[in-house]
């Protein structure tokens, strides 16, 4: 299964907020327990989004990096504009309910509400 996770909450420098702490801890636990599924970790930003991202040394992790201003990206996704599509995923996990993408039919969305 291909699991896409919105990791934009991990782009801020330490100390992380509560959402960032939860997301990083959840990812570390998932990767320690699961070597079968593929994890696609999404980060985005006009400035280099890689600056503060944690590293995950698991072979089933792949970062998806986009260089688009987040407000523009969120607005485009909110109206269904698909120029910045993710790779195909079986499920999408959003750990921060600030933004919910419109997904193609048949792709479940897992939302973490704090």
WOCOR-V870690 format. One record per residue. RES is the residue in one small letter. SS is DSSP state (~ for helix, > for strand, _ for the rest). PHI is phi in whole degrees, 0 to 359 (NA if undefined). Layout:
res={RES/RES}
ss={SS/SS}
phi={PHI/PHI}
This chain:
res={x/x/x/x/x/x/x/x/x/x/x/x/x/x/x/x/x/x/x/x/x/x/x/x/x/x/x/x/x/x/x/x/x/x/x/x/x/x/x/x/x/x/x/x/x/x/x/x/x/x/x/x/x/x/x/x/x/x/x/x/x/x/x/x/x/x/x/x/x/x/x/x/x/x/x/x/x/x/x/x/x/x/x/x/x/x/x/x/x/x/x/x/x/x/x/x/x/x/x/x/x/x/x/x/x/x/x/x/x/x/x/x/x/x}
ss={_/>/>/>/>/>/_/~/~/~/_/_/_/_/_/_/_/~/~/~/~/~/~/~/~/~/~/~/~/~/~/~/~/_/_/_/_/>/>/>/>/>/>/>/_/_/_/_/_/_/_/_/_/_/_/_/_/_/_/_/>/>/>/>/>/>/_/_/_/~/~/~/~/~/~/~/~/~/_/_/_/_/_/_/_/_/_/_/_/_/>/>/>/>/_/_/_/_/_/_/_/_/_/_/_/_/_/>/>/>/>/_/_/_}
phi={NA/257/248/263/236/285/253/296/289/265/275/275/292/290/283/282/285/299/295/295/297/297/296/296/296/297/297/298/292/299/291/290/265/228/249/266/284/262/252/256/259/261/226/205/170/294/284/303/288/278/307/243/290/288/256/234/269/250/290/262/247/222/278/248/248/240/240/237/306/300/296/294/298/300/297/297/293/296/260/87/291/247/296/250/293/282/295/302/229/272/206/240/248/243/278/225/282/294/210/240/286/276/258/299/303/91/256/290/246/253/247/264/252/265}
